[in-house]
Amino acid sequence: MLEKTTDKETQLPFPRQGEWIYKDWLRFPDDGWTYEIINGVLHMAPPPTINHQRASTELVTAMRIHAKSNALGEVLPAPAGVRLPNQPVPVQPDILFVSQDRLNIIGTNYVEGAPDLIVEVLSPSNRTHDRETKFNLYQEAGVSEYWLVDYEAKTIEVFTLAQGQYTLAGMYTGGDEVISEALAGFSITPNILFDF
C-alpha cells in the first residue's frame, strides 16, 4: 500500500519560475553572481569577464567625468540596484544615468524609478537576457535610452524610446561617433572602449 505524502514532503526547496519574490532575492549570497528576478522569474549570471569589465570601466569613467563636469546628473556603475515600476525586485544594470532634475529617484539603497539611460555590456552568458528580457523590461519601464555594448563584435547599439517603443538610433563600430541624447553632449567612439 502506498503511503500518502504530506504537503511538507511535496514542497519544492525553491519557488517555481514566475513565483520568485523580493524576500527570496534578499537571501541570495554575495558570491559574485548576479541574481535578478523579473516578473517573478529568476535570472542568474556568473561574474563578468575581464573584457566586459574593461569596456564597462572605460565607458562609465568617461560618462561620469562628462556628467559631473557639466552638472548633468549622476552616473552609477554596477552593482547599483534599480527598482523599476511594477517590479518589486531591483535589477542591476551595468551602467545607469539619472538626469539632474530627476536625482530624487536615487534613494539610499536603490534607484526608485526608471533611469534616463541604461547601458548593458553583453557577455556570452547574458546576450539573450540583455537583448530580449531587459530590452522589453526597460522599454516598458520608460527608460528613454538603452545602449548595448558588445565587446566581442566591438559594437555599440543605441536605442531611443519613442511612443513607448525602442527604435534603433544606430549601430556603431571603430571610429564612429556615438552620441547620447539622454546624457547631453556626451559622445564616445567604440575603438576607445575596445582598445584591449
C-alpha positions in Angstrom: 0.0 0.0 0.0 1.4 3.4 -1.0 1.9 5.9 1.8 0.3 9.3 1.4 2.8 12.2 1.1 2.3 15.3 3.2 2.3 18.8 1.9 5.7 19.4 3.6 7.2 16.4 1.6 6.0 17.7 -1.7 7.1 21.3 -1.3 9.9 22.4 -3.6 13.1 23.8 -2.0 12.8 26.9 -4.2 9.9 28.8 -5.7 8.8 27.9 -9.2 9.7 30.2 -12.1 7.2 33.0 -12.1 6.8 32.9 -8.3 10.1 34.4 -7.1 9.7 37.5 -4.9 11.8 40.2 -3.2 12.1 38.1 0.0 13.7 35.3 -2.0 16.1 37.7 -3.7 17.3 39.1 -0.3 18.5 35.6 0.6 20.9 35.2 -2.3 24.6 35.0 -1.3 27.1 37.7 -2.2 29.2 35.3 -4.3 29.9 37.4 -7.4 26.9 36.0 -9.4 24.2 38.4 -10.5 20.7 37.4 -9.4 17.8 39.2 -10.9 14.1 38.5 -10.6 12.0 39.9 -13.4 8.2 39.3 -13.3 8.8 36.5 -10.8 11.4 34.7 -13.0 14.9 34.2 -11.6 17.8 35.0 -13.9 21.4 34.2 -12.9 24.7 35.3 -14.5 28.2 34.4 -13.5 30.7 37.1 -12.6 31.5 39.3 -15.7 34.5 38.5 -17.9 37.7 40.7 -17.8 36.9 42.2 -21.2 33.3 43.0 -20.0 34.8 44.9 -17.1 37.4 46.7 -19.3 34.7 48.0 -21.6 32.3 48.9 -18.8 35.0 50.7 -16.7 36.2 52.7 -19.7 32.6 53.8 -20.6 31.5 54.6 -17.0 34.6 56.6 -16.4 34.0 58.8 -19.5 30.3 59.2 -18.7 30.9 60.1 -15.0 33.5 62.7 -15.9 31.2 64.3 -18.5 28.1 64.3 -16.3 30.0 65.7 -13.3 31.9 68.4 -15.1 28.6 69.6 -16.8 26.3 69.2 -13.8 24.1 66.9 -15.8 23.2 64.3 -13.1 24.7 61.1 -11.8 26.2 58.1 -13.5 26.4 54.9 -11.4 28.1 51.6 -12.3 27.1 48.1 -11.2 26.4 47.0 -8.6 23.6 49.5 -8.2 20.0 48.3 -7.8 17.2 49.8 -9.8 13.6 49.2 -8.8 11.6 49.8 -11.9 7.8 50.5 -12.0 5.8 47.3 -11.3 9.0 45.4 -10.4 9.4 44.9 -6.6 12.8 43.3 -7.0 15.6 45.6 -8.2 17.6 44.8 -11.3 21.3 45.7 -11.7 22.3 47.4 -15.0 26.0 47.7 -15.8 25.7 51.5 -16.0 22.9 53.9 -15.4 22.4 57.7 -15.7 19.8 59.8 -13.9 19.5 63.4 -15.0 19.9 66.4 -12.6 16.2 67.2 -12.4 15.4 63.6 -11.5 18.0 62.9 -8.9 15.3 62.5 -6.3 14.7 58.9 -7.6 18.1 57.9 -6.2 17.4 56.6 -2.7 19.7 55.2 0.0 19.5 51.6 -1.2 18.1 51.7 -4.8 17.3 53.9 -7.7 13.5 54.1 -7.3 12.3 54.5 -10.9 13.4 54.4 -14.5 16.9 56.0 -15.2 17.2 58.2 -18.2 19.9 56.0 -19.7 20.9 52.4 -19.1 23.9 50.6 -20.6 24.3 46.8 -20.6 27.6 45.2 -21.7 27.0 41.9 -23.4 28.8 38.8 -22.3 28.4 35.3 -23.6 26.3 34.4 -20.6 23.9 37.3 -20.8 23.4 38.2 -24.5 19.8 37.0 -24.8 18.9 38.3 -21.4 20.1 41.8 -22.2 18.8 41.8 -25.8 15.3 40.4 -25.0 14.3 40.3 -21.4 15.9 43.5 -20.3 15.2 45.3 -23.6 11.5 44.7 -23.0 11.7 45.5 -19.3 13.5 48.8 -19.9 11.1 49.7 -22.7 8.0 49.1 -20.6 9.5 51.0 -17.7 10.1 54.1 -19.9 13.9 54.2 -19.9 14.5 56.8 -22.6 17.8 55.5 -23.9 19.3 52.0 -23.9 22.8 51.1 -25.0 24.0 47.6 -25.8 27.8 47.4 -25.8 29.2 44.2 -27.4 32.9 43.8 -26.8 33.1 40.7 -28.9 31.6 42.3 -32.0 33.2 45.7 -31.0 29.9 47.5 -31.5 27.6 49.8 -29.6 23.9 49.8 -30.4 21.8 52.8 -29.2 18.0 52.5 -28.8 15.8 55.5 -28.1 12.3 55.4 -26.8 9.5 57.0 -28.9 5.8 56.5 -28.2 6.6 53.6 -25.8 8.8 51.6 -28.3 12.5 51.4 -28.7 13.9 52.2 -32.1 17.5 51.7 -33.2 19.1 55.1 -33.4 22.3 53.4 -34.7 24.9 50.7 -34.5 28.4 52.0 -34.2 31.9 50.5 -34.6 35.5 51.6 -35.0 35.9 55.3 -35.1 32.1 56.1 -35.4 30.9 58.8 -33.0 28.3 57.5 -30.6 26.2 60.4 -29.3 23.8 60.2 -26.4 20.5 62.2 -26.3 19.9 61.5 -22.6 23.4 62.4 -21.4 23.5 65.7 -23.3 26.8 66.4 -25.1 28.3 63.0 -24.4 30.0 61.1 -27.2 32.5 58.3 -27.5 33.9 56.1 -30.2 33.8 52.3 -29.9 37.5 51.9 -30.6 38.3 53.7 -27.3 36.2 51.2 -25.4 37.6 48.1 -27.1 41.3 49.0 -27.0 42.3 45.7 -25.4 
